[in-house]
Amino acid sequence: GLAKSANPSDGGMLQINQDGNHDDVVKGLRDFGVLVKSLAGVGEGCGDILCGYRGVLTVLEIKDPQSSRGTKLSQKEAEFVATWPRVYVVTSAEEAIRCVVEAARPRGDAGGGR
């Protein structure tokens, strides 16, 4: 996800650090036809991006397994994921696409089997 910190060395400006795979996930989603809006400025554990696909909104928390924190959620991120509907933790563009497609699937459609 995104980590925010106010760094006094750069005038107290807010810095937003995103996971290394963030841009690849966003590009993959957009190439697939998903609308993507950054939620980076929200903070408080809110997911990283808002996605719109086939009229359904989902929130994705992007984690980079190669980073020092790996896929571990912060306490606030875990609370957000547990509380809000249609929030998914993803590590790749392929996984993100699967999540938004599944979220947009009509509830009566079993998708070929359960």
C-alpha positions as CSV (number, residue, x, y, z in Angstrom):
1,G,0.0,0.0,0.0
2,L,0.9,3.6,0.3
3,A,2.8,4.9,3.3
4,K,2.6,8.6,4.2
5,S,5.1,10.6,6.2
6,A,5.7,14.2,6.9
7,N,9.4,14.7,6.5
8,P,10.8,17.8,8.2
9,S,13.9,17.8,5.9
10,D,11.7,18.7,2.9
11,G,9.7,21.4,4.6
12,G,7.2,19.1,6.2
13,M,5.7,18.2,2.9
14,L,3.7,15.0,2.8
15,Q,5.4,12.2,1.0
16,I,3.4,9.3,-0.4
17,N,5.4,6.1,-0.9
18,Q,3.8,3.6,-3.1
19,D,4.7,-0.1,-3.6
20,G,7.0,-0.9,-6.4
21,N,4.4,-2.8,-8.4
22,H,1.7,0.0,-8.1
23,D,2.2,1.4,-11.6
24,D,2.2,-2.0,-13.2
25,V,-1.0,-2.9,-11.5
26,V,-2.7,0.4,-12.5
27,K,-1.4,0.0,-16.1
28,G,-2.7,-3.6,-16.3
29,L,-6.1,-2.6,-15.0
30,R,-6.4,0.4,-17.4
31,D,-5.3,-1.7,-20.4
32,F,-8.0,-4.2,-19.5
33,G,-10.6,-1.3,-19.5
34,V,-11.0,-0.6,-15.8
35,L,-11.4,2.9,-14.6
36,V,-8.8,3.7,-11.9
37,K,-8.6,6.6,-9.4
38,S,-5.9,7.0,-6.8
39,L,-7.0,7.1,-3.2
40,A,-3.4,7.9,-2.0
41,G,-4.3,11.1,-0.3
42,V,-7.1,9.6,1.8
43,G,-4.9,7.8,4.4
44,E,-6.3,6.2,7.5
45,G,-5.8,2.7,6.0
46,C,-8.0,3.4,3.0
47,G,-7.1,1.2,0.0
48,D,-4.7,2.5,-2.7
49,I,-7.1,2.7,-5.7
50,L,-10.7,2.9,-6.6
51,C,-11.7,0.8,-9.6
52,G,-14.8,1.0,-11.8
53,Y,-15.7,-1.9,-14.0
54,R,-19.1,-2.7,-15.6
55,G,-20.8,-0.4,-13.2
56,V,-19.3,-1.9,-10.0
57,L,-16.8,-0.1,-7.8
58,T,-14.1,-1.9,-5.9
59,V,-11.2,-0.8,-3.8
60,L,-7.8,-2.4,-4.1
61,E,-4.9,-2.4,-1.6
62,I,-1.8,-3.0,-3.6
63,K,1.0,-4.9,-1.9
64,D,4.5,-5.7,-3.2
65,P,5.8,-9.1,-2.1
66,Q,9.3,-7.9,-3.0
67,S,9.2,-5.0,-0.6
68,S,10.6,-5.0,3.0
69,R,7.0,-5.1,4.3
70,G,5.9,-7.7,1.8
71,T,2.1,-8.3,1.8
72,K,1.7,-7.5,5.5
73,L,-1.2,-5.0,6.1
74,S,-0.8,-2.2,8.7
75,Q,-3.4,-2.3,11.5
76,K,-5.4,0.5,9.8
77,E,-5.3,-1.2,6.4
78,A,-6.5,-4.5,8.0
79,E,-9.4,-2.7,9.7
80,F,-10.3,-1.0,6.4
81,V,-10.3,-4.3,4.5
82,A,-12.3,-6.0,7.2
83,T,-14.9,-3.2,7.5
84,W,-15.6,-2.0,3.9
85,P,-17.2,-4.1,1.2
86,R,-15.5,-5.0,-2.1
87,V,-11.9,-4.4,-0.8
88,Y,-9.3,-6.7,-2.2
89,V,-5.6,-7.0,-1.4
90,V,-3.6,-7.7,-4.6
91,T,0.0,-8.2,-5.6
92,S,-0.2,-8.2,-9.4
93,A,-2.1,-6.8,-12.3
94,E,-3.5,-10.3,-13.1
95,E,-4.8,-10.7,-9.6
96,A,-6.3,-7.2,-9.6
97,I,-8.1,-7.9,-12.9
98,R,-9.5,-11.2,-11.5
99,C,-10.8,-9.3,-8.4
100,V,-12.6,-6.5,-10.3
101,V,-14.1,-9.0,-12.9
102,E,-15.3,-11.2,-10.1
103,A,-16.8,-8.2,-8.2
104,A,-18.6,-7.2,-11.4
105,R,-20.1,-10.6,-12.1
106,P,-23.8,-10.7,-11.6
107,R,-24.6,-12.5,-8.4
108,G,-26.8,-15.1,-10.1
109,D,-23.9,-16.1,-12.4
110,A,-21.9,-19.0,-11.0
111,G,-19.2,-18.4,-13.5
112,G,-19.1,-22.0,-14.8
113,G,-19.2,-23.8,-11.5
114,R,-18.7,-23.5,-7.8
